[in-house]
Amino acid sequence: MKQYGTSITMLYTLVKTLSYKGHDVEAFLKEHGLHSSLLKQPEARITAKQHMELMSAAALLLKDEFFGLQQGNRMEMADLGAVGYVMMHSGTLGDALASYQRYHIVACSGYEIVLEESGEDVTLRLSLDGLHGLVSRHCTEDMISSLVHMMYRLCGVPILLQKVSFTHSRPESGELTPYKEVLGVVPEFGAPVNAIRFSRSTLACPVMYANVQLASWFERQAEDVIRGLTEGERFTGEVMRWLIDQMRFRLPNLKLAAAAFHMGVRTFQGKLQLENTTFTQVLASVRKELALRYLGKEGYSITDIAYLLHFSEESAFHHAFKHWTGKTPGQYRAS
């Protein structure tokens, strides 16, 4: 089982709330086994247990029954780190949500986001099975309300929800007004799933922050990498070009690659063998060269690069990079 983890950036909203309310943030974190210096390390991560404890403790400290709900509503796109920036440069809300599906693990792992289209409606469902019961009501409501808030921030127009559902029970006080204020609707409690439902047409909403020039810059960088990789072997070059394109969205496997070139797996492997290489070697070369490029550019943290190259964990990227170069990513960048 993969270890659940949360980027330290996901605590920024909590910290801002406590600070605004006049509480000693450093003492609060220390009480729960964390040092405030972690907040200055965007690559740092905390465990599931720590995250849940901090959420519950903050809600208790503030005596706020709707702490999680309000946290999501206060979240900024930058609080999501690299994931937020990817979403901000997506063309439409549908593209941004698809990016969130792919890369949310960078900010917070252990759950899945499922987008289901049915007729004129869309349901965005949170599957929390991977968290094995660790999620509290505050965390679930934080996730849902932050999704709604992100959609609003990206499009700049109100997102009219048709329905919101939570698997947990309604608050003990019975007060439902805060939900109406934050979500626009009163949720269904004790439901089979945690989800929001809205009109399918909302997916076409253009993202205000999308930067076409920035997107073009990334395309040029990819072309530079391709030119550096494809000297000599024609078919290998074609595969590399395809891999570079696919790496923007996913980490392709051998079966997908063969299908993309309208070949069986054995035929595909044979063509690469004629050029003295294998699919595994080609994919590793592409990831290595992209890693070197990213590490040579300002503005990319090692965590950013790990997710851009589709490593499941940052530690896996460290291991692979040291195998490629004999150095860790940090040592290479420093040199």
C-alpha contacts under 8 A as a table, 3 or more apart, distances in Angstrom:
res1	aa1	res2	aa2	distance
2	K	110	G	7.70
3	Q	110	G	7.64
4	Y	47	T	6.36
4	Y	48	A	5.80
4	Y	108	C	7.61
4	Y	109	S	5.41
4	Y	110	G	5.14
4	Y	131	L	7.16
5	G	45	R	6.07
5	G	46	I	5.67
5	G	47	T	4.87
5	G	48	A	5.76
5	G	108	C	5.93
5	G	109	S	5.65
5	G	110	G	7.44
6	T	10	M	6.82
6	T	45	R	5.30
6	T	46	I	5.41
6	T	47	T	6.45
6	T	48	A	7.01
6	T	51	H	7.26
6	T	106	V	7.85
6	T	107	A	5.79
6	T	108	C	4.40
6	T	109	S	6.58
7	S	10	M	5.66
7	S	11	L	7.85
7	S	42	P	7.28
7	S	43	E	6.97
7	S	44	A	6.14
7	S	45	R	4.47
7	S	46	I	6.60
7	S	106	V	7.00
7	S	107	A	4.97
7	S	108	C	6.23
8	I	11	L	5.59
8	I	12	Y	7.40
8	I	38	L	7.19
8	I	39	L	6.38
8	I	41	Q	7.57
8	I	42	P	6.15
8	I	43	E	7.28
8	I	44	A	5.58
8	I	45	R	5.21
8	I	46	I	6.57
9	T	12	Y	5.37
9	T	39	L	7.27
9	T	42	P	6.08
9	T	79	D	5.38
9	T	80	L	6.35
9	T	81	G	6.39
9	T	107	A	7.59
10	M	13	T	6.89
10	M	79	D	5.83
10	M	80	L	6.24
10	M	107	A	6.84
10	M	108	C	7.94
11	L	14	L	5.18
11	L	15	V	6.10
11	L	79	D	7.97
12	Y	15	V	5.07
12	Y	16	K	6.08
12	Y	39	L	7.68
12	Y	79	D	6.29
13	T	16	K	5.10
13	T	17	T	6.17
13	T	71	Q	6.64
13	T	74	R	6.86
13	T	75	M	5.80
13	T	76	E	7.79
13	T	79	D	7.13
14	L	17	T	5.16
14	L	18	L	6.30
14	L	55	M	7.81
14	L	58	A	7.73
14	L	71	Q	6.88
15	V	18	L	5.22
15	V	19	S	6.07
15	V	25	V	6.49
16	K	19	S	5.11
16	K	20	Y	5.97
17	T	20	Y	5.12
17	T	21	K	6.23
18	L	21	K	5.12
18	L	22	G	6.44
18	L	23	H	5.35
18	L	24	D	7.51
18	L	25	V	6.54
18	L	58	A	7.61
19	S	22	G	5.14
19	S	23	H	5.37
19	S	24	D	6.77
19	S	25	V	6.30
20	Y	23	H	7.54
23	H	28	F	7.99
24	D	27	A	5.48
24	D	28	F	6.24
25	V	28	F	4.99
25	V	29	L	6.18
25	V	36	S	7.64
26	E	29	L	5.32
26	E	30	K	6.11
26	E	35	H	6.99
26	E	36	S	5.39
27	A	30	K	5.05
27	A	31	E	6.09
28	F	31	E	5.28
28	F	32	H	6.81
29	L	32	H	5.25
29	L	33	G	6.45
29	L	34	L	5.01
29	L	35	H	6.12
29	L	36	S	6.51
30	K	33	G	5.04
30	K	34	L	4.96
30	K	35	H	5.59
30	K	36	S	7.50
31	E	34	L	7.41
32	H	50	Q	7.32
32	H	53	E	7.70
32	H	54	L	7.22
34	L	38	L	7.48
35	H	38	L	5.92
36	S	39	L	5.71
36	S	40	K	7.90
37	S	40	K	5.60
37	S	41	Q	7.23
38	L	41	Q	5.17
38	L	42	P	7.80
38	L	44	A	6.61
39	L	42	P	6.86
41	Q	44	A	5.53
42	P	81	G	7.80
43	E	301	S	7.26
43	E	302	I	7.30
43	E	303	T	5.76
46	I	50	Q	6.38
46	I	51	H	6.77
47	T	50	Q	5.28
47	T	51	H	6.27
48	A	51	H	5.12
48	A	52	M	6.20
48	A	134	L	7.12
49	K	52	M	5.31
49	K	53	E	6.06
49	K	134	L	7.27
50	Q	53	E	5.12
50	Q	54	L	6.09
51	H	54	L	5.25
51	H	55	M	6.31
52	M	55	M	5.18
52	M	56	S	6.17
52	M	134	L	7.19
52	M	135	V	6.75
52	M	136	S	6.84
52	M	139	C	7.23
53	E	56	S	5.24
53	E	57	A	5.85
54	L	57	A	5.06
54	L	58	A	5.93
55	M	58	A	5.27
55	M	59	A	6.24
55	M	68	G	7.46
55	M	138	H	6.85
55	M	139	C	7.08
56	S	59	A	5.14
56	S	60	L	6.21
56	S	136	S	7.82
56	S	138	H	7.14
57	A	60	L	5.06
57	A	61	L	6.01
58	A	61	L	4.98
58	A	62	L	6.07
58	A	67	F	7.87
59	A	62	L	5.28
59	A	63	K	5.74
59	A	64	D	5.19
59	A	65	E	6.72
59	A	66	F	7.79
59	A	67	F	5.37
59	A	68	G	7.74
60	L	63	K	4.82
60	L	64	D	6.66
61	L	64	D	7.89
64	D	67	F	5.17
65	E	171	P	7.53
66	F	69	L	5.32
66	F	70	Q	6.21
66	F	138	H	7.23
66	F	178	P	7.46
67	F	70	Q	5.27
67	F	71	Q	6.02
67	F	138	H	6.36
68	G	71	Q	4.98
68	G	72	G	6.43
68	G	137	R	7.49
68	G	138	H	4.01
68	G	139	C	5.76
68	G	140	T	7.46
68	G	141	E	5.38
68	G	142	D	4.40
69	L	72	G	5.63
69	L	73	N	6.67
69	L	138	H	6.72
69	L	141	E	4.89
69	L	142	D	4.99
69	L	144	I	7.91
69	L	145	S	5.85
69	L	179	Y	7.57
69	L	182	V	7.56
70	Q	73	N	5.03
70	Q	74	R	6.34
70	Q	142	D	7.22
70	Q	145	S	7.65
70	Q	182	V	7.52
71	Q	74	R	5.20
71	Q	75	M	6.32
71	Q	142	D	5.84
71	Q	145	S	7.93
71	Q	146	S	7.57
72	G	75	M	5.30
72	G	141	E	7.44
72	G	142	D	4.46
72	G	143	M	6.44
72	G	144	I	7.29
72	G	145	S	4.75
72	G	146	S	3.82
72	G	147	L	7.59
72	G	149	H	6.95
73	N	142	D	7.82
73	N	145	S	5.75
73	N	146	S	5.66
73	N	148	V	7.95
73	N	149	H	5.61
73	N	182	V	6.77
74	R	146	S	7.83
74	R	149	H	7.97
75	M	79	D	6.57
75	M	146	S	6.42
75	M	149	H	7.55
76	E	79	D	5.32
76	E	80	L	7.53
76	E	150	M	7.79
77	M	80	L	5.68
77	M	81	G	7.53
77	M	84	G	4.97
77	M	85	Y	7.28
77	M	88	M	7.84
77	M	150	M	6.84
77	M	153	R	7.88
78	A	81	G	5.27
78	A	82	A	7.85
78	A	84	G	5.75
78	A	85	Y	7.00
79	D	84	G	7.30
80	L	83	V	5.63
80	L	84	G	4.86
80	L	85	Y	7.95
80	L	107	A	5.94
81	G	84	G	5.51
81	G	85	Y	6.78
81	G	107	A	7.01
82	A	85	Y	5.19
82	A	86	V	6.31
82	A	106	V	7.64
82	A	107	A	8.00
82	A	304	D	6.00
83	V	86	V	5.18
83	V	87	M	6.35
83	V	99	S	7.77
83	V	100	Y	6.70
83	V	103	Y	6.11
83	V	104	H	6.38
83	V	106	V	6.86
83	V	107	A	6.85
84	G	87	M	5.16
84	G	88	M	6.16
85	Y	88	M	4.96
85	Y	89	H	6.46
86	V	89	H	5.48
86	V	90	S	6.57
86	V	96	A	7.53
86	V	99	S	6.94
87	M	90	S	5.19
87	M	95	D	7.71
87	M	96	A	4.51
87	M	97	L	7.34
87	M	99	S	6.23
87	M	100	Y	6.85
87	M	154	L	7.99
88	M	96	A	7.20
88	M	154	L	6.57
88	M	207	V	6.86
88	M	208	M	7.73
88	M	209	Y	5.22
88	M	210	A	5.78
89	H	96	A	7.89
89	H	207	V	7.43
89	H	209	Y	5.88
89	H	210	A	3.88
89	H	211	N	5.69
89	H	212	V	7.98
89	H	215	A	7.65
90	S	93	L	7.36
90	S	95	D	5.63
90	S	96	A	5.16
90	S	99	S	7.89
90	S	207	V	6.53
90	S	209	Y	7.98
90	S	210	A	5.55
91	G	95	D	6.18
91	G	96	A	7.30
91	G	206	P	5.96
91	G	207	V	5.65
91	G	210	A	5.77
92	T	95	D	5.13
92	T	96	A	6.26
92	T	203	L	6.67
92	T	204	A	5.63
92	T	205	C	5.46
92	T	206	P	4.25
92	T	207	V	5.05
93	L	96	A	4.92
93	L	97	L	6.14
93	L	151	M	6.95
93	L	154	L	7.11
93	L	155	C	7.01
93	L	202	T	7.26
93	L	203	L	5.01
93	L	204	A	6.19
93	L	205	C	5.48
93	L	206	P	6.18
93	L	207	V	6.01
94	G	97	L	5.23
94	G	98	A	6.20
94	G	202	T	7.86
94	G	203	L	4.26
94	G	204	A	6.26
94	G	205	C	7.69
95	D	98	A	5.04
95	D	99	S	6.22
95	D	203	L	7.86
96	A	99	S	5.03
96	A	100	Y	6.23
97	L	100	Y	4.88
97	L	101	Q	6.19
98	A	101	Q	5.04
98	A	102	R	6.42
99	S	102	R	5.10
99	S	103	Y	6.01
99	S	104	H	7.91
99	S	249	F	7.91
100	Y	103	Y	5.25
100	Y	104	H	5.12
101	Q	104	H	5.92
101	Q	112	E	7.43
101	Q	113	I	5.63
101	Q	114	V	7.46
102	R	105	I	7.63
102	R	249	F	7.54
102	R	250	R	7.68
103	Y	106	V	5.82
103	Y	107	A	7.84
103	Y	307	Y	7.06
104	H	107	A	5.45
104	H	108	C	6.02
104	H	109	S	6.90
105	I	108	C	4.84
105	I	109	S	4.17
105	I	110	G	7.42
106	V	109	S	6.85
106	V	303	T	7.64
106	V	307	Y	6.65
108	C	111	Y	7.98
110	G	128	L	7.10
110	G	129	D	7.83
110	G	130	G	4.80
110	G	131	L	5.29
111	Y	126	L	7.04
111	Y	127	S	5.70
111	Y	128	L	4.72
111	Y	129	D	6.65
111	Y	130	G	5.43
111	Y	131	L	6.49
112	E	126	L	5.94
112	E	127	S	5.02
112	E	128	L	6.60
112	E	130	G	7.97
113	I	124	L	6.95
113	I	125	R	5.81
113	I	126	L	4.94
113	I	127	S	6.26
114	V	124	L	5.78
114	V	125	R	5.11
114	V	126	L	6.49
114	V	127	S	7.41
115	L	122	V	7.00
115	L	123	T	5.89
115	L	124	L	4.66
115	L	125	R	6.42
116	E	122	V	5.68
116	E	123	T	5.14
116	E	124	L	6.40
116	E	125	R	7.82
117	E	120	E	7.62
117	E	121	D	6.05
117	E	122	V	4.50
117	E	123	T	6.44
117	E	200	R	7.21
118	S	121	D	5.37
118	S	122	V	6.12
118	S	123	T	7.97
119	G	200	R	7.94
120	E	199	S	6.04
120	E	200	R	5.25
120	E	201	S	7.47
121	D	197	R	6.86
121	D	198	F	5.78
121	D	199	S	4.61
121	D	200	R	4.76
122	V	197	R	5.59
122	V	198	F	5.47
122	V	199	S	5.93
122	V	200	R	5.17
123	T	195	A	6.64
123	T	196	I	5.70
123	T	197	R	4.35
123	T	198	F	6.61
124	L	195	A	5.51
124	L	196	I	5.37
124	L	197	R	6.35
125	R	193	V	7.01
125	R	194	N	5.90
125	R	195	A	4.22
125	R	196	I	6.61
126	L	193	V	7.34
126	L	194	N	5.53
126	L	195	A	6.02
127	S	130	G	7.80
127	S	193	V	7.59
127	S	194	N	7.39
128	L	131	L	5.66
128	L	132	H	7.52
128	L	135	V	7.84
129	D	132	H	5.67
129	D	133	G	7.48
131	L	134	L	5.52
131	L	135	V	6.73
132	H	135	V	7.98
135	V	138	H	7.99
135	V	139	C	5.88
135	V	140	T	6.54
136	S	139	C	5.26
136	S	140	T	6.36
137	R	140	T	5.20
137	R	141	E	6.11
137	R	168	H	6.56
138	H	141	E	5.30
138	H	142	D	6.00
139	C	142	D	4.92
139	C	143	M	6.21
140	T	143	M	5.19
140	T	144	I	6.36
140	T	166	F	7.92
140	T	194	N	7.83
141	E	144	I	5.15
141	E	145	S	5.93
142	D	145	S	5.35
142	D	146	S	5.83
143	M	146	S	5.27
143	M	147	L	6.26
144	I	147	L	5.24
144	I	148	V	6.48
144	I	194	N	7.90
144	I	195	A	7.40
144	I	196	I	7.55
145	S	148	V	5.10
145	S	149	H	6.05
145	S	182	V	7.25
145	S	183	L	6.79
146	S	149	H	4.88
146	S	150	M	5.92
147	L	150	M	5.11
147	L	151	M	6.27
148	V	151	M	5.25
148	V	152	Y	6.45
148	V	159	I	7.31
148	V	183	L	7.18
149	H	152	Y	5.14
149	H	153	R	6.16
150	M	153	R	4.97
150	M	154	L	6.01
151	M	154	L	5.29
151	M	155	C	6.27
151	M	159	I	6.95
152	Y	155	C	5.42
152	Y	156	G	5.43
152	Y	157	V	5.72
152	Y	158	P	5.67
152	Y	159	I	5.94
153	R	156	G	5.27
153	R	157	V	7.71
154	L	207	V	5.19
154	L	208	M	6.01
154	L	209	Y	6.94
155	C	205	C	6.26
155	C	206	P	6.16
155	C	207	V	5.00
155	C	208	M	5.75
156	G	208	M	6.99
159	I	198	F	7.93
159	I	202	T	7.62
160	L	184	G	7.11
160	L	198	F	6.61
160	L	199	S	7.92
161	L	164	V	7.30
161	L	183	L	7.39
161	L	184	G	6.82
161	L	185	V	6.96
161	L	196	I	6.96
161	L	197	R	5.90
161	L	198	F	4.79
161	L	199	S	7.68
162	Q	185	V	7.48
162	Q	196	I	7.64
162	Q	197	R	5.42
162	Q	198	F	5.18
162	Q	199	S	7.61
163	K	185	V	6.82
163	K	187	P	6.74
163	K	188	E	7.83
163	K	196	I	5.70
163	K	197	R	5.07
163	K	198	F	7.14
164	V	185	V	7.16
164	V	186	V	7.33
164	V	187	P	4.73
164	V	188	E	6.28
164	V	194	N	7.60
164	V	195	A	5.76
164	V	196	I	4.47
164	V	197	R	6.46
165	S	187	P	5.24
165	S	188	E	4.60
165	S	189	F	6.01
165	S	190	G	7.87
165	S	191	A	5.93
165	S	193	V	6.60
165	S	194	N	5.23
165	S	195	A	5.29
165	S	196	I	6.51
166	F	169	S	7.57
166	F	187	P	7.00
166	F	188	E	6.21
166	F	189	F	5.00
166	F	190	G	6.09
166	F	191	A	5.56
166	F	192	P	7.70
166	F	193	V	6.23
166	F	194	N	4.48
166	F	195	A	6.87
167	T	189	F	5.96
167	T	190	G	4.47
167	T	191	A	4.60
167	T	192	P	5.75
167	T	193	V	5.57
167	T	194	N	5.75
168	H	189	F	5.98
168	H	190	G	5.11
168	H	191	A	7.44
169	S	189	F	5.18
169	S	190	G	5.08
170	R	174	G	6.61
170	R	189	F	5.61
170	R	190	G	7.60
171	P	174	G	5.40
171	P	175	E	6.84
171	P	176	L	7.98
172	E	175	E	7.95
175	E	178	P	7.56
176	L	179	Y	5.58
176	L	180	K	6.79
176	L	186	V	6.68
177	T	180	K	5.15
177	T	181	E	6.28
177	T	186	V	7.77
178	P	181	E	5.00
178	P	182	V	6.13
179	Y	182	V	5.24
179	Y	183	L	5.55
179	Y	184	G	7.03
179	Y	185	V	6.67
179	Y	186	V	5.76
179	Y	187	P	7.10
180	K	183	L	5.45
180	K	184	G	4.58
180	K	185	V	4.71
180	K	186	V	5.21
181	E	184	G	5.65
181	E	185	V	7.79
183	L	186	V	7.53
188	E	191	A	6.35
191	A	194	N	7.26
198	F	202	T	7.38
199	S	202	T	5.66
199	S	203	L	8.00
200	R	203	L	5.84
201	S	204	A	5.74
201	S	205	C	7.52
202	T	205	C	5.46
207	V	210	A	5.67
211	N	214	L	5.31
211	N	215	A	6.35
212	V	215	A	4.99
212	V	216	S	6.17
213	Q	216	S	5.01
213	Q	217	W	6.26
214	L	217	W	4.99
214	L	218	F	6.50
215	A	218	F	5.24
215	A	219	E	6.40
216	S	219	E	4.94
216	S	220	R	6.30
217	W	220	R	5.14
217	W	221	Q	6.36
218	F	221	Q	5.06
218	F	222	A	6.28
219	E	222	A	5.10
219	E	223	E	6.31
220	R	223	E	5.05
220	R	224	D	6.27
221	Q	224	D	5.11
221	Q	225	V	6.42
222	A	225	V	5.13
222	A	226	I	6.26
222	A	244	I	6.73
223	E	226	I	4.97
223	E	227	R	6.21
224	D	227	R	5.21
224	D	228	G	6.32
225	V	228	G	5.09
225	V	229	L	6.21
225	V	289	E	6.94
225	V	290	L	6.98
226	I	229	L	5.10
226	I	230	T	5.90
226	I	237	G	7.57
226	I	240	M	6.82
226	I	241	R	6.04
226	I	244	I	7.46
227	R	230	T	5.54
227	R	231	E	6.85
228	G	231	E	6.69
229	L	237	G	7.06
229	L	240	M	7.49
229	L	286	V	7.63
230	T	233	E	6.32
230	T	234	R	7.20
230	T	236	T	6.91
230	T	237	G	4.27
230	T	238	E	7.80
230	T	240	M	7.11
231	E	234	R	7.88
231	E	237	G	7.30
232	G	237	G	7.96
233	E	236	T	5.25
233	E	237	G	5.83
233	E	275	E	6.43
234	R	237	G	5.07
234	R	238	E	6.38
235	F	238	E	5.01
235	F	239	V	6.27
235	F	271	K	7.38
235	F	272	L	7.09
235	F	275	E	7.91
236	T	239	V	5.08
236	T	240	M	6.12
236	T	272	L	6.42
236	T	275	E	7.23
236	T	282	V	7.40
237	G	240	M	4.96
237	G	241	R	6.10
238	E	241	R	5.10
238	E	242	W	6.25
239	V	242	W	5.08
239	V	243	L	6.08
239	V	257	A	7.79
239	V	282	V	7.90
240	M	243	L	4.92
240	M	244	I	6.11
240	M	282	V	6.82
240	M	283	L	7.52
240	M	286	V	6.79
241	R	244	I	5.22
241	R	245	D	6.41
242	W	245	D	5.19
242	W	246	Q	6.19
243	L	246	Q	5.00
243	L	247	M	5.93
243	L	252	P	7.26
243	L	283	L	7.23
243	L	286	V	7.51
244	I	247	M	5.19
244	I	248	R	7.10
244	I	286	V	7.17
245	D	248	R	5.90
245	D	249	F	7.97
246	Q	249	F	5.63
246	Q	250	R	5.94
246	Q	251	L	6.95
246	Q	252	P	6.76
247	M	250	R	5.19
247	M	251	L	5.70
247	M	252	P	7.44
247	M	308	L	7.60
247	M	309	L	6.87
247	M	310	H	7.68
248	R	308	L	7.36
250	R	310	H	6.80
251	L	309	L	7.63
251	L	310	H	5.93
252	P	256	L	6.16
252	P	257	A	6.77
253	N	256	L	5.45
253	N	257	A	6.29
254	L	257	A	5.08
254	L	258	A	6.16
254	L	265	V	7.13
254	L	279	F	6.63
255	K	258	A	5.27
255	K	259	A	6.24
255	K	265	V	6.22
256	L	259	A	5.14
256	L	260	A	6.12
257	A	260	A	5.07
257	A	261	F	6.51
258	A	261	F	5.29
258	A	262	H	6.23
258	A	263	M	5.15
258	A	264	G	5.90
258	A	265	V	5.41
258	A	268	F	5.62
259	A	262	H	4.83
259	A	263	M	5.72
259	A	264	G	6.92
259	A	265	V	7.87
260	A	263	M	7.65
261	F	268	F	7.91
263	M	267	T	6.12
263	M	268	F	5.92
264	G	267	T	5.33
264	G	268	F	6.16
265	V	268	F	5.13
265	V	269	Q	6.13
266	R	269	Q	5.13
266	R	270	G	6.06
267	T	270	G	5.00
267	T	271	K	6.34
268	F	271	K	5.36
268	F	272	L	6.60
269	Q	272	L	5.25
269	Q	273	Q	6.16
269	Q	278	T	6.54
269	Q	279	F	6.99
270	G	273	Q	4.96
270	G	274	L	6.34
271	K	274	L	5.24
271	K	275	E	6.97
272	L	275	E	5.24
272	L	276	N	6.50
272	L	277	T	5.42
272	L	278	T	5.61
272	L	279	F	7.15
273	Q	276	N	4.73
273	Q	277	T	5.16
273	Q	278	T	6.08
274	L	277	T	7.55
277	T	281	Q	6.33
277	T	282	V	7.01
278	T	281	Q	5.19
278	T	282	V	6.23
279	F	282	V	5.07
279	F	283	L	6.09
280	T	283	L	5.26
280	T	284	A	6.12
281	Q	284	A	5.08
281	Q	285	S	6.12
282	V	285	S	5.08
282	V	286	V	6.29
283	L	286	V	5.18
283	L	287	R	6.25
284	A	287	R	5.15
284	A	288	K	5.99
285	S	288	K	5.05
285	S	289	E	6.11
286	V	289	E	5.34
286	V	290	L	6.08
287	R	290	L	5.16
287	R	291	A	5.97
287	R	309	L	6.25
288	K	291	A	5.04
288	K	292	L	6.27
288	K	321	F	7.08
288	K	324	W	7.01
289	E	292	L	5.10
289	E	293	R	6.24
290	L	293	R	5.05
290	L	294	Y	6.13
290	L	309	L	7.78
291	A	294	Y	5.16
291	A	295	L	6.04
291	A	305	I	6.72
291	A	309	L	7.54
292	L	295	L	5.19
292	L	296	G	6.22
293	R	296	G	5.18
293	R	297	K	6.63
294	Y	297	K	5.24
294	Y	298	E	7.99
294	Y	300	Y	6.50
294	Y	305	I	6.65
295	L	298	E	7.56
295	L	300	Y	6.98
295	L	302	I	7.71
295	L	305	I	7.78
295	L	329	P	7.41
295	L	332	Y	7.83
295	L	333	R	5.89
296	G	333	R	6.83
297	K	300	Y	6.69
300	Y	303	T	7.99
300	Y	304	D	5.77
300	Y	305	I	6.46
301	S	304	D	5.02
301	S	305	I	6.40
302	I	305	I	5.08
302	I	306	A	6.16
302	I	314	E	7.73
302	I	329	P	7.08
302	I	330	G	7.69
303	T	306	A	5.09
303	T	307	Y	6.49
303	T	314	E	6.13
304	D	307	Y	5.46
304	D	308	L	6.16
305	I	308	L	4.95
305	I	309	L	6.13
306	A	309	L	5.33
306	A	310	H	6.22
306	A	311	F	5.41
306	A	312	S	7.98
306	A	313	E	7.30
306	A	314	E	5.58
306	A	317	F	5.74
307	Y	310	H	4.71
307	Y	311	F	5.79
307	Y	312	S	7.51
307	Y	314	E	7.83
308	L	311	F	7.90
311	F	314	E	6.67
311	F	316	A	6.29
311	F	317	F	5.94
312	S	316	A	6.94
313	E	316	A	5.28
313	E	317	F	6.85
314	E	317	F	5.17
314	E	318	H	6.43
315	S	318	H	4.99
315	S	319	H	6.24
316	A	319	H	5.11
316	A	320	A	6.18
317	F	320	A	5.14
317	F	321	F	5.97
318	H	321	F	5.27
318	H	322	K	6.15
318	H	328	T	5.85
318	H	329	P	6.35
319	H	322	K	5.33
319	H	323	H	6.29
319	H	328	T	7.68
320	A	323	H	5.05
320	A	324	W	6.28
321	F	324	W	4.99
321	F	325	T	6.08
321	F	326	G	7.49
321	F	327	K	6.99
321	F	328	T	6.22
321	F	329	P	6.50
322	K	325	T	5.26
322	K	326	G	4.56
322	K	327	K	4.67
322	K	328	T	5.03
322	K	329	P	7.43
323	H	326	G	5.72
323	H	327	K	7.80
325	T	328	T	7.89
327	K	330	G	7.95
327	K	331	Q	5.84
327	K	332	Y	5.97
328	T	331	Q	5.16
328	T	332	Y	6.21
329	P	332	Y	5.14
329	P	333	R	6.17
330	G	333	R	5.21
330	G	334	A	6.13
331	Q	334	A	5.12
331	Q	335	S	6.22
332	Y	335	S	5.23
